[in-house]
C-alpha cells in the first residue's frame, strides 16, 4: 500500500466526527424529549383537574356488569343508508365487535349519527329460517325463525327489545317487545340481506327509543319447528351500559387542546368518551429527511420505542400507560409513528374525584419540533463533516502526493546518480530539515562513499601496476643477467620459465595501467572530425587478420558519418568490445559490427553469438575490475569494458549491453556531427 | 677507451643488475643511489652517458633536477630516463628537459643496450664528417642513419631515439603499412597501443612545427601507419 492510500485511510478517522456529533444530537434530543414530556404531563394534569369538574359526564363503572359486555356507540361522520351494507359506515371493519354464534362468529357494530342509533349485524347461518306471518314477532311454540334482538334497558326499570326478523330478505318491519307486549315499531327502519353463509341486518333506531344499556341477542334455528339457540352479547339478565363520546367533554376538550396534540378522555374502564385533535407531526418533510435520519439511526442506537397505536377502533383504550393512569398513576410513554419513524410522546393522567378514579386524560404529541431541530442539526452536521472529511482527505492526499513525489524524486535521483556515476551530485531535498532531508543526506553520503570506493578501485589498478613495476624490473633484469651466466640445461629451462612468468606479469601490469593512460589521453586530446564509416570499415577488415578463428561482418548502410573525437581511441574501444566478443563466442562464429544513425546519434554495435549476460552483471560490468569471466582466462582483470566505457563517455557517448536472441550486443551511442 | 656510463638509481637491485649488464657490454660504470653524490662525482668528470631514474629515494623529482643540471653543463651528453613512471605527462616533461630518451623499466636489457649503443654511435657520427652513403631521401625527408638525424625540408627535426626509429621504419618503405608490432620492433621497445599512438602524435607535431601542411604519416585504422611520399 503506498503512502497516498495509507494517508487516505488515516483520513477516514475524521468520520469519527459525525459519530461524536450524533452523540451530541442524541443528548440534545433526549433533553428536549424529557422537557416535552414534562410539559405534556403538566398539561395532562391540568386537563385532568378540569375534567374532574365534569364528573357527571363520566359513566360510573357498575360492578354488576362486566365492562366487556358494554357496547360502544361509535360516532358516525356520515349517515349510512339502510341497505344491509357496512361499507357506507364511516368506520373501519375493525370496529366490528364479535360474539360467539352457533355457526360462527356474529359481528356487529353500533353507531350514532345525529339522534339515531344505527345497528349493523352479520350472522353466519347456513340455513336461514324466515319467519312466517305467525312467528314474525314471537315464537308461537310450533313456528320458529332466525331473528336478531337489540336489548335496551334503563336498569333497574326497563327491559325492552327491538326485534328484527324477516319473512323475506329486504326491508323488514321491526317490532318492539316490552313489558306491555309486542307492537310494530314504525320509527325503526331495518333491512335484511341474505349473503352466502348467513345474513346481515342493518337498522336505524331513534335514540330516544333506547335506554342507557344496550345488548344484542341472536336467535338461530335450523328448523321452523325447533326453538333454536340463543347467542348474547352480555352474560347476565341485562346488558351493560352503552358508552358513547360525550359531547360535553369533547366540547370542553376542544377548547383546551393545543394544536398538534391529541387529547383522549376515557372513563374508568378505558372507554373513550372524547377524542380531540391529532398528535401532530407526520408532515411531508419526513420522507425527504428519511436519509439523514437513517444515517442518524445508524450512528446512534435507534429508538426501542413501540409503534404508536392510534385510538382503539373498538373504543376501549387498553394501552399500558392508560391502564396505569386508570389505576391512579400518571404515566408517560414514547412511541414511534409507523410512517416516518418520528417519535410521539403520550401521557396519561388519571381524572380523580376524591380518591375515586373517574377516568383518564390522554395527551399525545408528535415531536416534530424536536425532530426538525435534530434533523436540521443532523443535516448541518453531516454537511460540515462531509466537507471536513473531504478537506482533510484532499489535504492528506495532496500532502501524500507531495511527500511521495519527493521520495520518488530522491530515489530516481539516487538511481540516476548510481547509473551515471555522478556520485557527488546533490540529491533533491538535501537541504530539507525533515526526515526526507535526512534520508537524502544519508543517501548522498552513501553515494559519496561509493564514489570514493569506485575511485579507489579505479586508481588501484594504476597504483598497483606502478608499484609492481619496480620489483618486476628487478626480476626481469636479474633474469636477463642470469642468461649471460653459465647455466646447465635445467637452469636454462628454469630461467626461461621465469622469463615467461615475468613477461606475463608485465602484460598484466600494462593492461592495468591502460585505463589510467586512456584517461590521461582523454584529458588532453584534441578532438578531430573523422569519418566513422571509413574508420570502422578499415578496422573491421583488420580484425579478420587478427582473429582468424572468427568471422566478422560490417553492417552499415551509411556512406559516411562524421564524428568528433579520436579515431585511435574509438578503435581502441572497438578493440575491447571485439576482444570481449571473441572471448564469449566460439570458433567460426560471426561477430557483427554495426553502424547506424538514430536521430542525431551514432550507434556502434558489436554483436556476438553466445551465452546471455547474467542480469545482475549488466550494469556493473563496465566498472573497473569487474569481470564476467569465470576464471577461465586469467589475463583479464575486468578492465577492458571499463576502458571501453571510459572512451565512450570521453566522447559524450554511452555504452550498454543487452541480451538479444542467441547472443549479446554491446551498443555505443555517440554524438553524430553529420551523416 | 671504454665509454663511461653513469647510472643514478635508488633501487639497489636494479642498479646492480644494470651495472652488471653495462660492464658485460664493456662499459665502465659509475653507480649512484642519489642525486647529491652523483652531482659531486660529475663535478669532477662528466660521464659519456647518463641513465637516470626520476624517483630518487625521497627526492620524488630528483631525476628531473639532475637532468636539468646535467643539460646545463653539457648540451650533447646523452641522457636516458629509465623509470617506473609511465605517464605521458612524465615522459613529456622528461623529454622537454632535454633527455634523449624516456624509457620505462619494462624495457628489456638487450633493448636498453641497443639504445645505448645507438646513442654512442650517433655521438661518434656527429664527430665525423657527414657521409652520403648513410642518407635516405624521401621527397622532403632526409634521414641520416649514421647520425640518427632527420631533416624535413632541410630543417632538422628534433626527434628522440624512439621517434627516430619509428620514422625510419615507416619511411624506409613508403606506402607500406607498418603495424604496431613492426613499429615496436623497430623502436627496440615494448610499447602498448597508446604509447605508439602518442609517439606518432608527437612525431606529427614536430613535423607540423616545421611544415604546417605535413601529412606524410597516414593512419591506417586498425592496422597501423604508413609513410606517404609523393
Contacts between the chains, C-beta under 8 A, distances in Angstrom:
chain1	res1	chain2	res2	distance
A	466	B	84	6.1
A	466	B	85	7.2
A	466	B	86	7.4
A	469	B	84	4.2
A	469	B	86	7.4
A	469	B	104	7.2
A	469	B	105	5.6
A	469	B	106	7.0
A	470	B	11	5.8
A	470	B	14	7.1
A	470	B	84	4.9
A	470	B	105	6.5
A	472	B	105	7.5
A	472	B	106	7.8
A	473	B	11	7.8
A	473	B	14	5.5
A	473	B	84	7.0
A	473	B	105	3.6
A	473	B	106	7.4
A	474	B	11	7.0
A	474	B	13	4.4
A	474	B	14	5.5
A	474	B	17	7.0
A	476	B	108	6.7
A	476	B	109	7.9
A	477	B	14	6.0
A	477	B	17	3.8
A	477	B	18	6.6
A	477	B	21	7.1
A	477	B	109	5.9
A	478	B	13	7.2
A	478	B	17	5.5
A	480	B	17	7.7
A	480	B	21	7.0
A	480	B	108	6.3
A	480	B	109	4.0
A	480	B	110	7.2
A	481	B	17	5.4
A	481	B	20	5.2
A	481	B	21	5.9
A	481	B	24	7.8
A	481	B	109	7.2
A	484	B	24	5.9
A	506	B	106	5.7
A	506	B	190	7.6
A	509	B	106	7.9
A	510	B	106	7.2
A	510	B	192	5.3
A	513	B	86	6.0
A	514	B	192	6.6
A	514	B	194	6.9
A	516	B	87	7.5
A	517	B	86	7.4
A	517	B	87	7.5
A	517	B	88	7.0
A	517	B	192	7.5
A	517	B	194	4.9
A	517	B	195	7.9
A	518	B	194	6.7
A	520	B	87	6.1
A	520	B	88	5.2
A	520	B	89	6.9
A	521	B	88	7.0
A	521	B	194	6.2
A	521	B	197	7.7
A	521	B	198	7.3
A	534	B	221	7.4
A	535	B	221	4.5
A	535	B	222	7.9
A	536	B	221	7.9
A	538	B	220	6.4
A	538	B	221	4.2
A	538	B	222	5.4
A	538	B	223	7.1
A	539	B	221	4.9
A	539	B	222	3.2
A	540	B	222	7.2
A	541	B	222	6.9
A	542	B	221	7.6
A	542	B	222	3.3
A	542	B	223	4.8
A	543	B	222	6.9
A	567	B	219	7.0
A	567	B	221	6.0
A	568	B	193	7.8
A	568	B	197	4.8
A	568	B	219	7.3
A	571	B	221	5.8
A	571	B	222	5.9
A	572	B	193	6.1
A	572	B	194	7.4
A	575	B	193	7.7
